[in-house]
């Protein structure tokens, strides 16, 4: 294989691996304010209580 083919293969591999590493690093950065988290937890608890009530009928 000519040298340019190896360069293209290495460049493609580098781009794929670089993208995967960037995706992994940014996957856990979800900055949600504490008041919104509390609101979500409260709503979830309400829905679970309502579902439990509906299941009893």
C-alpha positions in Angstrom: 0.0 0.0 0.0 1.4 3.4 -0.8 2.4 5.8 1.9 -0.6 8.1 1.4 -3.0 5.2 2.1 -1.3 4.6 5.5 -1.5 8.3 6.3 -5.3 8.3 5.5 -5.9 5.2 7.6 -4.0 6.7 10.6 -5.7 10.0 10.2 -9.2 8.3 10.2 -8.3 6.2 13.2 -7.0 9.3 15.0 -10.2 11.2 14.3 -12.4 8.3 15.5 -10.5 7.8 18.7 -10.3 11.5 19.4 -14.0 11.9 19.0 -14.7 8.9 21.3 -12.4 10.3 24.0 -14.0 13.7 23.8 -17.5 12.1 24.0 -16.4 10.1 27.1 -15.0 13.2 28.8 -18.0 15.3 28.2 -20.6 12.6 29.0 -20.6 13.1 32.8 -20.7 16.9 32.8 -24.4 17.6 33.4 -24.5 20.7 35.5 -28.1 21.0 36.7 -28.9 23.5 39.5 -29.8 22.1 42.8 -33.3 23.7 42.9 -34.2 22.0 39.6 -32.9 18.7 40.8 -35.1 19.0 43.9 -38.1 19.9 41.7 -37.4 16.7 39.6 -37.1 14.5 42.7 -40.4 15.9 44.1 -42.2 15.4 40.9 -40.9 11.8 40.6 -42.0 11.1 44.2 -45.5 12.4 43.4 -45.8 10.3 40.3 -44.6 7.2 42.1 -47.2 7.8 44.9 -49.9 8.3 42.3 -48.9 5.1 40.5 -48.9 3.1 43.7 -52.4 4.5 44.5 -53.6 3.6 41.0 -52.2 0.0 41.3 -54.2 -0.6 44.5 -57.5 0.0 42.7 
